[in-house]
Amino acid sequence: MHKFDPKNLKKLDNPTRRKYMPPYKTLEKFGLKSKGTGTFLDIGCGIGYFTIPAAKILSNGRAIGIDILPEMLEHAKERAEGLNNIEFKLCEEYKFPIESESIDYAMLSNVLHEIEDKNKYIKEIKRTLNKDGQIFIIEWKKVETNYGPPIDHRISQEEVIELFQSNGFKLLEYVEVSKYHYGLKFIK
């Protein structure tokens, strides 16, 4: 099972990633609107690459980033200094410190391929989402690249669709993310 090594923190925000997956444009592709409302949950938020822009886009809402690594959260908190509608919380892999049915939008960016029990993980995501809550998935395309997880650790678009549909989600749309990543948007 491939897990991200926090020693590679610099890979999470660099010119190449910003070129292929600009955070504001990517969130807008998934439907977040400027001056929007609602609560956004970034699961496996890392350094806050999407959490911080989500807090700025949802200026009348709030953003929560959760991660299993305290060092990631410390870095994210430093980057988010001055924003008052954002918080970061330490979580366990299959248990999130989030109230049931309290989330409007959840995001899972390049995390699902790292999870061993994907059904258990998706059930925990579903618990946090409100009745019409949406989940945005970004994952590595299952093609050879010179960076990212090994191809045999990647999860195909079809596998993700099957996993989420079998857990009671409805596919809303495919989202073009980058030449290396696919995006999927589901509703609870």
Beta strands, then each sheet from edge to edge (+ up, - down):
strand 1: 39-43
strand 2: 62-67
strand 3: 86-90
strand 4: 103-109
strand 5: 129-140
strand 6: 170-176
strand 7: 181-187
sheet 1: 3+ 2+ 1+ 4+ 5+ 7- 6+
end
